């Protein structure tokens, strides 16, 4: 096992052939990488066991927990949270999970509701304002492993969630050592507009994955759902608006989007040491929205020139720059 010491902070400088923001955004999740990533991550995958977490109010979320290698009583536990329509098996999650695990961390790869094949666990449909259950899941992890030094890391929507958990940690009685949020959703309205107006490959990717998820939900709860009208919508905006009006208590789309924004005072009460890592060339999350977030003393920003959306790939194989950056932060103190 490697020594538990953080590497020196480095600036992200990809080679020229990897510098394009769309290459950075797409490359980490390409299916052709799955074999090599899973081969490298086999130790953490093999050590993982499924846990279904009681989050309160009858809600259950599912994750995969791997004890620390060689030292099951290790005091460091990292909870990793994927992006929208990702999962605990997303390649970027597996990659950083292995990097942390081989350095002595226990790792929990948590799935949001209706992600990672968990559609049958809860009748209610996933939406991004379901923060209470994620707070409940983290509280349950803490109760299962009370001696652990608990840290959180999330990507995109998962980054948004872990920051919101951090802002609620004190009130919920959760002890969190550190948080890292990679390209978190800042203002959902901005992100939705960027997806609708940007390259069609991003929009089509999320439409495909969301429709697939809705079909799985309908199959799991056939008496509760008929998504035929929702599935017939042709844009993310129209689908989201129909979902909000039919399946949530929000009066409209703008109210819903504001409900999970972390702009304004949403992070003002954050006391957990946290870092946002975001890139100027992210085609989905616009760095300009950082001007709209509260800046409590606990919050640090790392803004890079390049990296795309949750990319930060500086080589085709092995740990990425973002893996090393997350490791560095979670090893602090």
C-alpha positions as CSV (number, residue, x, y, z in Angstrom):
1,X,0.0,0.0,0.0
2,X,1.2,3.5,-0.8
3,X,2.0,5.9,2.0
4,X,-0.8,8.2,3.0
5,X,0.7,11.5,1.9
6,X,-0.8,14.0,-0.5
7,X,1.0,14.8,-3.7
8,X,2.1,18.3,-4.5
9,X,-0.7,20.4,-6.1
10,X,-0.3,20.5,-9.9
11,X,-1.8,22.6,-12.6
12,X,-3.8,20.7,-15.2
13,X,-1.9,20.9,-18.5
14,X,-3.2,18.2,-20.9
15,X,-1.1,17.3,-24.0
16,X,-2.2,19.2,-27.1
17,X,-4.0,16.3,-28.6
18,X,-6.2,16.0,-25.5
19,X,-6.8,19.7,-24.9
20,X,-10.1,20.1,-26.8
21,X,-13.0,20.6,-24.4
22,X,-15.3,18.2,-26.2
23,X,-12.6,15.5,-26.2
24,X,-12.1,16.1,-22.5
25,X,-15.9,16.0,-21.8
26,X,-16.6,12.8,-23.8
27,X,-13.4,10.7,-23.3
28,X,-13.8,9.7,-19.6
29,X,-17.1,7.9,-20.3
30,X,-16.4,6.3,-23.6
31,X,-17.4,2.6,-23.6
32,X,-14.1,1.6,-25.2
33,X,-12.4,2.6,-21.9
34,X,-14.5,0.4,-19.7
35,X,-12.2,-2.7,-20.0
36,X,-9.0,-0.9,-19.1
37,X,-10.7,1.1,-16.3
38,X,-12.4,-1.9,-14.8
39,X,-9.2,-3.9,-15.0
40,X,-7.3,-1.2,-13.1
41,X,-10.2,-0.9,-10.6
42,X,-10.6,-4.6,-10.0
43,X,-9.3,-4.4,-6.4
44,X,-11.9,-1.9,-5.3
45,X,-14.6,-3.6,-7.4
46,X,-13.8,-7.0,-5.9
47,X,-13.7,-5.6,-2.4
48,X,-17.2,-4.0,-2.7
49,X,-20.4,-5.2,-1.3
50,X,-23.8,-3.8,-1.8
51,X,-25.4,-1.8,0.9
52,X,-29.0,-0.5,0.9
53,X,-29.2,2.5,3.1
54,X,-32.2,3.6,5.2
55,X,-32.4,7.3,4.5
56,X,-35.5,8.1,6.6
57,X,-39.1,8.6,5.6
58,X,-39.2,5.1,4.0
59,X,-36.6,6.1,1.4
60,X,-33.7,3.7,0.5
61,X,-30.6,4.4,-1.6
62,X,-28.2,1.8,-2.8
63,X,-24.4,1.9,-2.8
64,X,-21.3,-0.2,-3.0
65,X,-18.9,-0.3,0.0
66,X,-15.3,-1.4,-0.1
67,X,-13.4,-1.8,3.2
68,X,-9.9,-0.3,3.3
69,X,-7.3,-2.7,1.9
70,X,-5.2,-4.6,4.5
71,X,-6.7,-2.4,7.3
72,X,-10.5,-2.9,7.6
73,X,-10.5,-0.5,10.6
74,X,-9.1,2.4,8.6
75,X,-10.3,5.8,9.7
76,X,-10.7,7.3,6.2
77,X,-14.0,6.8,4.3
78,X,-14.7,8.5,1.0
79,X,-18.3,8.6,-0.4
80,X,-18.4,9.2,-4.1
81,X,-21.4,10.5,-6.0
82,X,-21.9,10.3,-9.8
83,X,-23.6,12.8,-12.1
84,X,-27.1,12.7,-13.6
85,X,-27.8,9.4,-15.3
86,X,-24.4,8.1,-14.2
87,X,-24.0,5.5,-11.5
88,X,-21.7,3.9,-9.0
89,X,-20.2,2.0,-12.0
90,X,-19.4,5.1,-14.1
91,X,-15.9,5.0,-15.2
92,X,-14.9,8.3,-13.6
93,X,-16.3,7.0,-10.3
94,X,-14.4,3.7,-10.6
95,X,-11.2,5.4,-11.5
96,X,-11.1,7.7,-8.4
97,X,-12.4,4.9,-6.2
98,X,-9.4,2.8,-7.1
99,X,-7.0,5.7,-6.6
100,X,-8.4,6.3,-3.1
101,X,-8.7,2.6,-2.2
102,X,-5.1,1.8,-3.0
103,X,-4.1,4.6,-0.7
104,X,-5.9,3.1,2.2
105,X,-9.4,4.6,2.0
106,X,-12.6,2.7,2.5
107,X,-14.9,3.7,-0.3
108,X,-18.7,4.0,-0.7
109,X,-19.9,4.5,-4.3
110,X,-23.4,5.8,-3.7
111,X,-26.3,5.8,-6.2
112,X,-28.8,8.5,-6.4
113,X,-32.5,7.4,-6.5
114,X,-33.3,5.6,-9.8
115,X,-29.6,5.4,-10.7
116,X,-27.4,2.3,-10.9
117,X,-30.4,-0.1,-11.5
118,X,-32.1,1.0,-8.3
119,X,-35.4,1.9,-9.8
120,X,-37.4,-0.6,-7.8
121,X,-36.2,0.6,-4.4
122,X,-38.5,3.7,-4.2
123,X,-41.8,4.4,-5.9
124,X,-41.3,8.1,-6.1
125,X,-39.5,9.4,-9.2
126,X,-36.0,10.9,-9.0
127,X,-35.6,14.6,-9.3
128,X,-32.7,16.9,-8.4
129,X,-34.4,18.6,-5.4
130,X,-34.4,15.3,-3.4
131,X,-31.6,16.5,-1.1
132,X,-33.1,15.3,2.1
133,X,-32.6,11.6,1.2
134,X,-29.0,12.2,0.2
135,X,-28.4,13.9,3.6
136,X,-30.1,10.9,5.2
137,X,-27.9,8.5,3.3
138,X,-24.7,10.2,4.4
139,X,-26.1,10.3,8.0
140,X,-26.7,6.6,7.7
141,X,-23.2,5.9,6.4
142,X,-21.8,7.8,9.4
143,X,-23.9,5.8,11.8
144,X,-22.6,2.5,10.2
145,X,-19.0,3.7,10.4
146,X,-18.9,6.1,13.4
147,X,-15.1,6.1,13.8
148,X,-14.4,7.0,10.1
149,X,-13.1,10.3,8.9
150,X,-15.8,10.9,6.4
151,X,-15.2,12.8,3.1
152,X,-17.4,13.4,0.1
153,X,-16.6,13.8,-3.6
154,X,-19.1,14.3,-6.4
155,X,-19.2,15.0,-10.1
156,X,-21.5,17.3,-12.0
157,X,-25.0,16.9,-10.4
158,X,-23.3,14.7,-7.8
159,X,-21.0,17.6,-7.0
160,X,-24.0,19.9,-6.6
161,X,-25.5,17.3,-4.2
162,X,-22.4,16.9,-2.0
163,X,-22.1,20.7,-1.6
164,X,-25.7,20.9,-0.6
165,X,-25.2,18.1,1.9
166,X,-22.2,20.0,3.3
167,X,-24.3,23.1,3.8
168,X,-26.8,21.0,5.8
169,X,-24.2,18.9,7.6
170,X,-24.2,20.8,10.9
171,X,-28.0,20.8,11.2
172,X,-28.1,17.1,10.4
173,X,-25.4,16.2,12.9
174,X,-23.1,14.9,10.2
175,X,-19.3,15.1,10.7
176,X,-17.7,15.6,7.3
177,X,-13.9,16.2,7.0
178,X,-13.7,17.4,3.4
179,X,-15.7,17.8,0.2
180,X,-14.6,18.0,-3.4
181,X,-17.1,19.0,-6.1
182,X,-15.9,18.5,-9.7
183,X,-17.8,20.7,-12.2
184,X,-20.9,20.9,-10.0
185,X,-24.1,22.2,-11.4
186,X,-24.2,25.8,-10.2
187,X,-27.3,27.4,-11.8
188,X,-29.5,24.6,-13.3
189,X,-31.2,27.1,-15.6
190,X,-27.9,28.0,-17.2
191,X,-26.9,24.3,-17.5
192,X,-30.2,23.4,-19.2
193,X,-29.9,26.3,-21.6
194,X,-26.3,25.3,-22.4
195,X,-27.4,21.7,-23.1
196,X,-30.3,22.9,-25.4
197,X,-28.2,25.4,-27.4
198,X,-24.8,23.6,-27.4
199,X,-23.6,20.6,-29.5
200,X,-26.4,18.1,-30.0
201,X,-24.3,15.2,-28.8
202,X,-24.7,16.3,-25.2
203,X,-28.4,16.8,-25.5
204,X,-28.9,13.5,-27.3
205,X,-26.8,11.7,-24.8
206,X,-28.9,12.8,-21.8
207,X,-32.2,12.4,-23.7
208,X,-31.2,8.8,-24.5
209,X,-30.1,8.0,-20.9
210,X,-33.1,9.7,-19.2
211,X,-35.6,7.9,-21.5
212,X,-33.9,4.6,-20.8
213,X,-34.2,5.3,-17.0
214,X,-37.8,6.3,-17.3
215,X,-38.6,3.1,-19.1
216,X,-36.9,1.1,-16.3
217,X,-38.9,3.0,-13.7
218,X,-42.1,2.3,-15.5
219,X,-41.2,-1.4,-15.7
220,X,-40.5,-1.5,-12.0
221,X,-43.7,0.4,-11.0
222,X,-46.2,-0.3,-13.9
223,X,-49.3,0.6,-11.8
224,X,-47.8,4.0,-10.8
225,X,-46.4,5.3,-14.1
226,X,-47.2,5.7,-17.7
227,X,-44.4,7.9,-19.2
228,X,-45.7,7.8,-22.8
229,X,-46.3,11.6,-22.9
230,X,-43.1,12.4,-21.2
231,X,-41.1,10.1,-23.4
232,X,-42.7,11.8,-26.5
233,X,-41.2,15.2,-25.7
234,X,-38.3,16.2,-27.9
235,X,-36.2,18.5,-25.8
236,X,-34.7,18.3,-22.3
237,X,-36.6,21.5,-21.4
238,X,-40.0,20.2,-22.4
239,X,-39.3,16.8,-20.7
240,X,-38.2,18.5,-17.5
241,X,-41.1,20.8,-17.4
242,X,-43.6,18.0,-18.0
243,X,-41.9,15.9,-15.3
244,X,-42.0,18.9,-12.8
245,X,-45.7,19.6,-13.4
246,X,-46.9,16.0,-13.2
247,X,-44.6,14.4,-10.7
248,X,-43.4,17.1,-8.3
249,X,-45.0,19.8,-6.0
250,X,-43.2,22.6,-7.8
251,X,-45.6,25.0,-9.6
252,X,-43.3,25.4,-12.6
253,X,-40.0,24.7,-14.2
254,X,-38.2,27.9,-12.9
255,X,-39.2,27.1,-9.3
256,X,-37.8,23.6,-9.7
257,X,-34.6,24.7,-11.2
258,X,-34.1,27.3,-8.4
259,X,-34.8,24.5,-5.9
260,X,-31.4,22.9,-6.5
261,X,-29.3,25.8,-7.5
262,X,-26.3,26.5,-5.4
263,X,-26.1,30.1,-6.4
264,X,-27.2,32.9,-4.1
265,X,-27.0,32.1,-0.4
266,X,-27.3,28.3,-0.8
267,X,-23.7,27.7,0.4
268,X,-23.5,30.7,2.8
269,X,-23.7,28.4,5.8
270,X,-21.1,25.9,4.6
271,X,-18.6,25.1,7.3
272,X,-17.1,21.9,6.0
273,X,-13.8,22.5,4.1
274,X,-14.8,22.2,0.5
275,X,-13.2,22.7,-2.9
276,X,-15.0,23.3,-6.2
277,X,-12.9,22.3,-9.3
278,X,-14.2,23.7,-12.5
279,X,-12.9,24.6,-15.9
280,X,-13.3,27.7,-18.1
281,X,-14.0,25.6,-21.1
282,X,-16.7,23.4,-19.6
283,X,-19.5,23.3,-22.3
284,X,-22.2,22.4,-19.8
285,X,-21.4,24.2,-16.5
286,X,-20.5,27.8,-17.2
287,X,-17.7,29.1,-14.9
288,X,-19.2,32.6,-15.0
289,X,-21.9,31.4,-12.6
290,X,-19.3,31.2,-9.9
291,X,-19.8,34.9,-9.5
292,X,-23.2,34.2,-8.2
293,X,-22.3,31.7,-5.4
294,X,-21.7,32.6,-1.7
295,X,-18.0,32.4,-0.7
296,X,-17.8,31.2,2.9
297,X,-14.3,30.8,4.3
298,X,-14.6,27.0,4.1
299,X,-15.0,27.1,0.3
300,X,-12.0,27.1,-2.1
301,X,-12.1,27.4,-5.8
302,X,-9.8,25.8,-8.4
303,X,-10.6,27.2,-11.8
304,X,-8.6,25.7,-14.7
305,X,-8.3,26.9,-18.3
306,X,-9.0,23.5,-19.7
307,X,-10.6,20.2,-18.6
308,X,-14.1,20.2,-20.2
309,X,-16.9,18.8,-18.2
310,X,-15.6,16.4,-15.6
311,X,-12.7,15.5,-17.9
312,X,-9.3,16.4,-16.7
313,X,-7.7,13.6,-18.7
314,X,-3.9,13.9,-19.2
315,X,-3.4,10.4,-20.5
316,X,-5.5,7.6,-21.9
317,X,-4.7,5.1,-19.1
318,X,-4.1,5.2,-15.4
319,X,-5.3,7.7,-12.9
320,X,-6.4,11.1,-14.3
321,X,-5.4,14.5,-13.1
322,X,-8.8,14.8,-11.3
323,X,-8.2,11.5,-9.5
324,X,-4.9,12.9,-8.2
325,X,-6.6,16.2,-7.3
326,X,-9.3,14.5,-5.3
327,X,-6.8,12.3,-3.6
328,X,-4.8,15.3,-2.7
329,X,-7.7,17.1,-1.1
330,X,-9.1,14.2,0.8
331,X,-5.6,13.4,2.3
332,X,-5.3,16.9,3.7
333,X,-5.0,17.3,7.5
